[in-house]
Amino acid sequence: MIVLFWVSLGVVALDQLSKWAVVVALTPGSHIPILPVFDITLVFNRGSAFGFLSDAGGWQRPLLIILPLVVSLFLVVIIKRLKPNRRQEGIALALILGGAVGNLFDRIFRGEVIDFLLFYYQGWSFPVFNIADIAINIGAALLILDLVGWQVISNRNKHEK
């Protein structure tokens, strides 16, 4: 199971490195066009997902630190107790843990989360997000698929319990 914590650490490292690179390269609100529907842009998010609670006046910051911290500690306990044949669930939880910790670092040390991936089309745009958000969403999708019995990540010892 130690490999799962390496997955989480890899997500945190990739997330923090990408955020550092964007902060060094851009000023807030500036864009680097990559594709006709995708830009790299620097946005600071004081709220939660999709900017929810960003205009709440500051009371949300302790909540948005304590809640992910508790969830992260809970995920560590679950991952440590996970049976080896629960590979997809383990990877899913490791991705969620890495994403939660990546964004938690931002909240603790910056007071806000750095977002920089912007997808748009004509007048529509998806909320700006980051690598940690991607890891959380992939982990959540893998958990849902695991719950409905669809194995995306195969188990080598499928017949062993």
C-alpha positions in Angstrom: 0.0 0.0 0.0 3.0 2.3 0.3 2.8 2.8 -3.5 -0.5 4.5 -3.0 1.1 7.2 -0.9 3.7 7.6 -3.6 0.8 8.2 -6.0 -0.6 10.9 -3.6 2.9 12.5 -3.2 3.3 12.5 -7.0 0.0 14.4 -7.4 1.0 16.9 -4.8 4.4 17.4 -6.4 2.9 17.8 -9.9 0.2 20.1 -8.7 2.6 22.4 -6.7 5.2 22.5 -9.5 2.6 23.4 -12.1 1.2 26.1 -9.9 4.7 27.5 -9.2 5.4 27.6 -12.9 2.2 29.5 -13.7 2.8 32.0 -10.9 6.3 32.7 -12.2 5.2 33.0 -15.8 1.9 35.0 -15.5 0.3 37.9 -13.8 -3.2 37.4 -12.4 -5.8 37.3 -15.2 -3.3 37.1 -18.0 -3.6 34.3 -20.6 -1.4 32.0 -22.6 -3.5 30.6 -25.5 -2.8 26.9 -26.1 -5.7 25.8 -28.3 -8.7 27.6 -29.7 -10.7 26.3 -26.7 -8.0 26.2 -24.0 -5.8 28.8 -22.2 -3.4 28.8 -19.3 -4.5 31.7 -17.1 -3.7 32.7 -13.5 -6.6 32.9 -11.1 -6.6 33.0 -7.3 -9.6 31.2 -5.7 -10.5 32.1 -2.1 -13.5 29.8 -2.2 -14.1 26.2 -2.7 -14.9 24.3 -6.0 -15.8 26.6 -8.9 -15.3 29.6 -6.7 -18.2 28.8 -4.4 -18.0 30.9 -1.2 -15.2 33.1 -2.7 -17.1 36.3 -1.7 -18.0 35.0 1.8 -15.8 37.6 3.6 -13.1 35.4 5.0 -15.0 33.1 7.4 -14.7 30.3 4.9 -10.9 30.0 5.1 -10.7 28.1 8.4 -13.5 25.8 7.2 -11.8 25.2 3.9 -8.6 24.3 5.8 -10.1 22.1 8.5 -12.5 20.1 6.3 -9.9 19.0 3.8 -7.4 18.3 6.6 -9.9 16.0 8.4 -10.8 14.3 5.1 -7.1 13.8 4.2 -6.4 12.2 7.6 -9.5 10.0 7.1 -8.3 9.0 3.6 -4.8 8.1 5.1 -6.5 5.7 7.6 -8.7 4.2 4.9 -5.8 3.7 2.5 -3.7 2.1 5.3 -6.5 -0.4 6.0 -7.3 -1.2 2.4 -6.9 -4.8 1.3 -4.4 -5.4 -1.5 -7.1 -6.7 -3.9 -8.9 -3.3 -3.8 -6.4 -1.7 -6.3 -8.8 0.6 -8.2 -10.3 1.9 -4.9 -6.8 2.5 -3.6 -5.7 4.4 -6.6 -8.9 6.4 -6.5 -8.4 7.3 -2.8 -4.7 8.1 -3.4 -5.6 10.6 -6.2 -8.3 12.2 -4.1 -5.8 12.5 -1.2 -3.1 14.0 -3.4 -5.5 16.5 -4.8 -6.9 17.5 -1.5 -3.4 18.0 0.0 -2.3 20.0 -3.1 -5.1 22.5 -2.7 -4.8 22.4 1.1 -1.1 23.6 0.8 -2.3 26.6 -1.2 -5.0 27.5 1.4 -2.6 27.2 4.3 0.4 28.9 2.8 -1.2 31.4 0.4 -4.7 31.8 1.7 -6.1 30.9 -1.7 -5.9 28.2 -4.3 -4.1 28.8 -7.6 -6.1 27.8 -10.6 -4.9 28.0 -14.2 -6.6 25.6 -16.6 -9.3 27.4 -18.6 -11.5 25.7 -21.2 -14.0 27.8 -23.1 -16.0 27.9 -26.3 -17.4 31.1 -27.8 -19.2 32.9 -24.9 -19.1 29.9 -22.5 -16.3 28.9 -20.2 -15.8 26.2 -17.6 -14.5 27.4 -14.2 -10.8 27.6 -14.0 -9.2 24.6 -12.3 -5.8 23.0 -11.5 -4.0 19.6 -11.4 -5.2 18.9 -7.9 -8.8 19.3 -9.1 -8.2 16.9 -12.0 -6.8 14.3 -9.6 -9.8 14.6 -7.2 -12.3 14.3 -10.1 -10.5 11.3 -11.6 -10.3 9.7 -8.2 -14.1 10.3 -7.6 -14.9 8.9 -11.0 -12.8 5.8 -10.3 -14.6 5.3 -7.0 -18.0 5.6 -8.7 -17.0 3.1 -11.3 -15.7 0.8 -8.6 -19.1 1.0 -6.8 -21.0 0.0 -9.9 -18.6 -2.8 -10.5 -16.8 -1.5 -13.6 -13.0 -2.1 -13.1 -11.0 0.4 -15.1 -7.8 -0.7 -13.4 -7.6 -4.5 -13.5 -6.5 -6.5 -10.5 -3.8 -9.0 -11.2 -5.1 -11.5 -8.6 -8.7 -11.1 -9.6 -9.8 -14.5 -8.3 -8.0 -14.2 -4.9 -10.0 -12.7 -2.0 
